[in-house]
Amino acid sequence: MLKHTAIYISNLENKKELLKKINTGMLFPEVLNLKEGVLSDIALKSFIEKEIRYERSHIQTKTSNSLKNSSEGERKKALLNHILKHQPEYVLLDNVFDCLDIKSQSDIENKLFQLRNEFVIIQITTRKRDLLPFIDVIYNYEKGELKAYDNNFENKNNYFINHLPKPYKNIAEINNPIISLKNINLSYGERQILRNISWEIKPSEFWQLIGPNGSGKSTLLSLISGDNPKGYSEDMTLFGMKKGSGESVWDIKKHIGFFSSEMLLGFRRPDTIENMIISGFLDSIGLYKHPTDIQINIAHKWLDVLNMFNIKDKSFQSLANGHKRLVLIARAMVKHPSLLILDEPTNGLDDNDAVLLAQLVNKICKETNTAILYVSHRKEANITPDYIFELIPSQEGSTGAIV
């Protein structure tokens, strides 16, 4: 009889192959006779696409919002309820806790625990911290095969030896603070999103922005980046510019380096690794202008830092998921921006790649004057911000607190 099973997999392995082997009974013949339920980002994406195509939702969320307009936590809880209504005999969980706040993780884990005797669970995870505590059997998936689980993971190697390159332009004046928000209130219709938010970010500071799904983190980021037109009616000073004083969006964005795990979905061009980094100088995807010798030289120094100079002419798309993120963070940093925004940078990474990304972030914090704003629901063991700003939701909108 199939027991509750977890499979720990590296991002270097072929997850699509693993899913196929599970669904066709190659790994667990017992599943061929069982009714399946799948809780994954791929399944959610499929339901969202159907929702858009047919202009109606096949899944009911607790807030009655569409899946497209719901938070990740609400989406996954709604999908779990949908699965349970069809009384599955086994449930396949694929990185089920990605993008979820602590409460949503706890809600899903508790529900699965309460129902663990009603169906079999097969969990796939790239992070050992996400293993469900009531799992009976754990495997590693290596080279296309299930192997005995190895619980020992410790990567203490310093991957980044060379110093980061210096800024390619002299910065005449560093604004202090670089971000100043005073009593920010923002609503959409009758729904209050942010209430009396006051916050300052100074040069070289390392902040983490936390808050549950739907608390307004993305809205706050859109104000800081200049993308939200509602910022013109608020008391904000961004990089020395009073909001609404005649500045353009690009006047603000030139001071910001930005990386989000979702950016990987937008890069489909066959650019080389070198050109991808150089494009950070030009604020473009791909090279449409000839870079200067200085820009090329700095890009080469970043390639040395990333240990990728010898493969600089390879396609960016040929890199593993974790190394793509290192390149995109270097791309965001080539101009030494005043502020580097990292939006859920470890989402979807495996344990080894999460360590590499943390080492690069810590190196940027140590060796530059760039302030870092790290946005994540969860604490990452190797990322240690100096300050934490928390959004605390309520019916009257989210308030902010330094914790």
For each residue, the residues with C-beta under 8 A, 3 or more apart:
1: 30
2: 5 28 30 31 34 90 120
3: 120 136 137
4: 116 120 121 122 123 132 134 135 136 137
5: 2 28 120 121 122 123 135 136 137 138 139
6: 122 123 124 125 131 132 135 137 138 139
7: 18 122 123 124 125 138 139 140 141 146
8: 125 126 128 131 138 139 140 141 149
9: 13 15 18 124 125 126 140 141 350
10: 13 126 141 142 350 352
11: 126 320 321 322 348 349 350 353
12: 320 350
13: 9 10 17 18 141 142 143 144
14: 17 18 144
15: 9 18 19 94 124
16: 19 20
17: 13 14 20 21 144
18: 7 9 13 14 15 21 22 27 124 141
19: 15 16 22 23 92 94 124
20: 16 17 23 24 26
21: 17 18 24 26 27
22: 18 19 26 27 28 31 92 122
23: 19 20 31 36 92
24: 20 21 32
25: 28 29 30 31 32
26: 20 21 22
27: 18 21 22 146
28: 2 5 22 25 31 122
29: 25 32
30: 1 2 25 33 34
31: 2 22 23 25 28 34 36 90 122
32: 24 25 29
33: 30
34: 2 30 31 88 89 90 120
35: 86 87 88 89 90
36: 23 31 88 89 90 91 92
37: 83 84 86 88 90 91 92 119
38: 42 43 83 91 92 94
39: 43 76 79 80 83 91 92 93 94 96
40: 43 44 92 93 94 95 96
41: 44 45 94 95 98
42: 38 45 46 94
43: 38 39 40 46 47 79
44: 40 41 47 48 67 75 76 79
45: 41 42 48 49
46: 42 43 49 50
47: 43 44 50 51 57 58 59 67 79
48: 44 45 51 52 67 68
49: 45 46 52 53
50: 46 47 53 54 58
51: 47 48 54 55 56 57 58 59 66 67 68
52: 48 49 55 68
53: 49 50
54: 50 51
55: 51 52
56: 51
57: 47 51 60 61 66 67
58: 47 50 51 82
59: 47 51 67 78 79 81 82
60: 57 64 78 81 82
61: 57 64 65 66 67 70 74 75 77 78
62: 74 77 78
63: 70 74
64: 60 61
65: 61 69 70 74
66: 51 57 61 69 70
67: 44 47 48 51 57 59 61 70 75 78
68: 48 51 52
69: 65 66
70: 61 63 65 66 67 74 75 78
71: 74 75 213 214
72: 75 76 98 99 100 104 213
73: 76 77 99 100 101 103 104 107 212 213 214
74: 61 62 63 65 70 71 77 78 104 213 214
75: 44 61 67 70 71 72 78 79
76: 39 44 72 73 79 80 96 100 104 108
77: 61 62 73 74 80 81 104 107 108
78: 59 60 61 62 67 70 74 75 81 82
79: 39 43 44 47 59 75 76 82 83
80: 39 76 77 83 84 108 111
81: 59 60 77 78 84 85
82: 58 59 60 78 79 85 86
83: 37 38 39 79 80 86 88 91
84: 37 80 81 87 88 115
85: 81 82
86: 35 37 82 83
87: 35 84
88: 34 35 36 37 83 84 91 119
89: 34 35 36 119 120
90: 2 31 34 35 36 37 119 120 121 122
91: 36 37 38 39 83 88 112 119 120 121 122
92: 19 22 23 36 37 38 39 40 122 124
93: 39 40 96 112 121 122 123 124 125 132
94: 15 19 38 39 40 41 42 124
95: 40 41 98 124 125 126 127 130 348
96: 39 40 76 93 100 108 123 125 130
97: 100 105 108 127 130
98: 41 72 95 347 348
99: 72 73 213 344 347 377
100: 72 73 76 96 97 104 105 108 213 377
101: 73 104 105 211 212 213 377
102: 105 106 212 377 378
103: 73 106 107 212
104: 72 73 74 76 77 100 101 107 108 212 213
105: 97 100 101 102 108 109
106: 102 103 109 110
107: 73 77 103 104 110 111
108: 76 77 80 96 97 100 104 105 111 112
109: 105 106 112 113 132 133
110: 106 107 113 114
111: 80 107 108 114 115
112: 91 93 108 109 115 116 121 132 134
113: 109 110 116 132 133 134
114: 110 111
115: 84 111 112 118 119
116: 4 112 113 121 134
117:
118: 115
119: 37 88 89 90 91 115
120: 2 3 4 5 34 89 90 91
121: 4 5 90 91 93 112 116 132 135
122: 4 5 6 7 22 28 31 90 91 92 93
123: 4 5 6 7 93 96 131 132 135
124: 6 7 9 15 18 19 92 93 94 95
125: 6 7 8 9 93 95 96 128 130 131
126: 8 9 10 11 95 348 349 350 351
127: 95 97 130 349 350 351 354
128: 8 125 131 151 153 351
129:
130: 95 96 97 125 127
131: 6 8 123 125 128 135 138
132: 4 6 93 109 112 113 121 123 135
133: 109 113
134: 4 112 113 116
135: 4 5 6 121 123 131 132 138
136: 3 4 5
137: 3 4 5 6
138: 5 6 7 8 131 135 149
139: 5 6 7 8 146 147 148 149
140: 7 8 9 146 147 148 149 150
141: 7 8 9 10 13 18 144 145 146 147
142: 10 13 145 147
143: 13
144: 13 14 17 141
145: 141 142
146: 7 27 139 140 141
147: 139 140 141 142 150
148: 139 140
149: 8 138 139 140
150: 140 147 153
151: 128
152:
153: 128 150 351 352
154:
155: 351 352 355 356
156:
157:
158: 161 359
159: 307 356 359
160: 305 306 307 359 360 363
161: 158
162: 301 304 305
163: 305 367
164: 301 302 305 333 363 364 367 368
165: 168 298 301 302 305
166: 336
167: 170 171 335 336
168: 165 281 294 295 298 334 335 336
169: 335
170: 167
171: 167 174 336 369
172:
173: 240
174: 171 178 203 338 369
175: 178 203 239 240 338
176: 202 203
177: 180 200 201 202 203 237
178: 174 175 201 202 203 238 239 240 255 338 339 371
179: 199 200 201 224 237 238 239 339 371
180: 177 199 200 236 237 238
181: 184 197 198 199 200 223 224 234 235 236
182: 198 235 236
183: 196 197 198 235
184: 181 194 196 197 198 223 234 235 236
185: 192 194 195 196 197 234 397
186: 192 193 194 216 219 223 228 230 234 397
187: 190 191 192 193 397
188: 191 193
189:
190: 187
191: 187 188
192: 185 186 187 195 396 397
193: 186 187 188 216 219 397 398
194: 184 185 186 197 216 219 220 391 397 398 400
195: 185 192 394 396 397 398 399
196: 183 184 185 399 400
197: 181 183 184 185 194 220 398 399 400
198: 181 182 183 184 400
199: 179 180 181 389 400
200: 177 179 180 181
201: 177 178 179 205 207 339 371 373
202: 176 177 178 205 371
203: 174 175 176 177 178 338 369 371
204: 365 368 369 370 371
205: 201 202 371 372 386 387
206: 365 371 372 374 384 385 386 387
207: 201 371 372 373 374 385 386 387 388 389
208: 373 374 375 376 383 385 387 388 389
209: 217 220 221 373 374 375 376 388 389 390 391
210: 217 375 376 377 388 389 390 391
211: 101 215 216 217 377 390 391 392 393 398
212: 73 101 102 103 104 215 377 391 393
213: 71 72 73 74 99 100 101 104 377
214: 71 73 74 393
215: 211 212 391 392 393 398
216: 186 193 194 211 219 220 391 393 397 398
217: 209 210 211 220 221 375 391
218: 221 222
219: 186 193 194 216 222 223 228
220: 194 197 209 216 217 223 224 391
221: 209 217 218 224 225 341 343 373 375
222: 218 219 225 227 228
223: 181 184 186 219 220 226 228 230 231 234 236
224: 179 181 220 221 238 256 339 341 373
225: 221 222 228 252 253 256 258 341
226: 223 231 238 247 249 251 252 253
227: 222 249
228: 186 219 222 223 225 231
229: 232
230: 186 223 233 234
231: 223 226 228 234 236 243 244
232: 229 243 244
233: 230 244
234: 181 184 185 186 223 230 231 243
235: 181 182 183 184 243
236: 180 181 182 184 223 231 242 243
237: 177 179 180 240 241 242 243
238: 178 179 180 224 226 241 243 247 252 255
239: 175 178 179 252 255 338 339
240: 173 175 178 237
241: 237 238 245 247 251 252
242: 236 237 245
243: 231 232 234 235 236 237 238 247
244: 231 232 233
245: 241 242
246:
247: 226 238 241 243 251 252
248: 251 252
249: 226 227 252 253
250: 253 254
251: 226 241 247 248 254
252: 225 226 238 239 241 247 248 249 255 256
253: 225 226 249 250 256 283
254: 250 251 283 335 337
255: 178 238 239 252 337 338 339
256: 224 225 252 253 337 338 339 340 341
257: 280 332 333 335 337 339 340 341 370
258: 225 332 340 341 343
259: 263 325 328 329 332 340 341 342 343 345
260: 263 342 343 344 345
261: 264 325 343 344 345 346 347 348
262: 265 266 343
263: 259 260 266 267 328
264: 261 267 321 324 325 328
265: 262
266: 262 263 285
267: 263 264 271 276 285 316 317 324 328
268: 317
269: 285 286
270: 315 316 317
271: 267 275 276 279 285 286 287 315 316
272: 275 276 312 313 314 315 316
273: 276 277 303 308 311 312 313 314 315 316 319 327
274: 277 278 299 300 303 312 313
275: 271 272 278 279 286 287 316
276: 267 271 272 273 279 316 327 328 331
277: 273 274 280 299 302 303 327 330 331 334
278: 274 275 281 282 287 291 295 296 299 334
279: 271 275 276 282 283 284 285 286 287 331
280: 257 277 283 330 331 332 333 334 335
281: 168 278 291 295 299 334 335
282: 278 279 287 288 289 291
283: 253 254 279 280
284: 279 287 288 289
285: 266 267 269 271 279
286: 269 271 275 279
287: 271 275 278 279 282 284 290 291
288: 282 284
289: 282 284
290: 287
291: 278 281 282 287 295 296 299
292: 295 296
293: 296 297
294: 168 297 298
295: 168 278 281 291 292 298 299 334
296: 278 291 292 293 299 300
297: 293 294 300 301
298: 165 168 294 295 301 302 334
299: 274 277 278 281 291 295 296 302 303 334
300: 274 296 297 303 304 309 312
301: 162 164 165 297 298 304 305
302: 164 165 277 298 299 305 306 330 333 334
303: 273 274 277 299 300 306 308 309 312 330
304: 162 300 301 307 309
305: 160 162 163 164 165 301 302 330 363
306: 160 302 303 323 326 327 330 360
307: 159 160 304
308: 273 303 311 312 323 327
309: 300 303 304 312
310:
311: 273 308 314
312: 272 273 274 300 303 308 309
313: 272 273 274
314: 272 273 311 318 319
315: 270 271 272 273 318
316: 267 270 271 272 273 275 276 319 324 327
317: 267 268 270
318: 314 315
319: 273 314 316 323 324 327
320: 11 12 323 324 353
321: 11 264 324 325 348 349 353
322: 11 325 326 349 350 352 353 354 356 357
323: 306 308 319 320 326 327 353 356
324: 264 267 316 319 320 321 327 328
325: 259 261 264 321 322 328 329 345 349 353 357
326: 306 322 323 329 330 356 357 360
327: 273 276 277 306 308 316 319 323 324 330 331
328: 259 263 264 267 276 324 325 331 332
329: 259 325 326 332 333 340 342 345 357 360 361 364
330: 277 280 302 303 305 306 326 327 333 334
331: 276 277 279 280 327 328 334
332: 257 258 259 280 328 329 337 340
333: 164 257 280 302 329 330 336 337 340 364 368 370
334: 168 277 278 280 281 295 298 299 302 330 331
335: 167 168 169 254 257 280 281
336: 166 167 168 171 333 368 369 370
337: 254 255 256 257 332 333 340 370
338: 174 175 178 203 239 255 256 370 371
339: 178 179 201 224 239 255 256 257 370 371 372 373
340: 256 257 258 259 329 332 333 337 364 370 371 372 373
341: 221 224 225 256 257 258 259 373 375
342: 259 260 329 345 361 372 373 374 375
343: 221 258 259 260 261 262 375
344: 99 260 261 347 375 376 377
345: 259 260 261 325 329 342 357 361 374 376
346: 261 349 354 357 358 376 380 383
347: 98 99 261 344
348: 11 95 98 126 261 321
349: 11 126 127 321 322 325 346 353 354 357
350: 9 10 11 12 126 127 322 353 354
351: 126 127 128 153 155 354 355
352: 10 153 155 322 355 356
353: 11 320 321 322 323 325 349 350 356 357
354: 127 322 346 349 350 351 357 358 380 382
355: 155 351 352 358 359 382
356: 155 159 322 323 326 352 353 359 360
357: 322 325 326 329 345 346 349 353 354 360 361
358: 346 354 355 361 362 380 381 382 383
359: 158 159 160 355 356 362 363 382
360: 160 306 326 329 356 357 363 364
361: 329 342 345 357 358 364 365 372 374 383
362: 358 359 365 366 382 383 384
363: 160 164 305 359 360 366 367
364: 164 329 333 340 360 361 367 368 370 372
365: 204 206 361 362 368 372
366: 362 363
367: 163 164 363 364
368: 164 204 333 336 364 365
369: 171 174 203 204 336
370: 204 257 333 336 337 338 339 340 364
371: 178 179 201 202 203 204 205 206 207 338 339 340
372: 205 206 207 339 340 342 361 364 365 385
373: 201 207 208 209 221 224 339 340 341 342
374: 206 207 208 209 342 345 361 383 385
375: 208 209 210 217 221 341 342 343 344
376: 208 209 210 344 345 346 379 380
377: 99 100 101 102 210 211 212 213 344
378: 102
379: 376 383
380: 346 354 358 376 383
381: 358
382: 354 355 358 359 362
383: 208 346 358 361 362 374 379 380
384: 206 362
385: 206 207 208 372 374 388
386: 205 206 207
387: 205 206 207 208 402
388: 207 208 209 210 385 402 403
389: 199 207 208 209 210 400 401 402 403
390: 209 210 211 400 401 402 403
391: 194 209 210 211 212 215 216 217 220 398 399 400
392: 211 215 398 399 400 401
393: 211 212 214 215 216 397 398
394: 195 397 398 399
395:
396: 192 195
397: 185 186 187 192 193 194 195 216 393 394
398: 193 194 195 197 211 215 216 391 392 393 394
399: 195 196 197 391 392 394
400: 194 196 197 198 199 389 390 391 392
401: 389 390 392
402: 387 388 389 390
403: 388 389 390
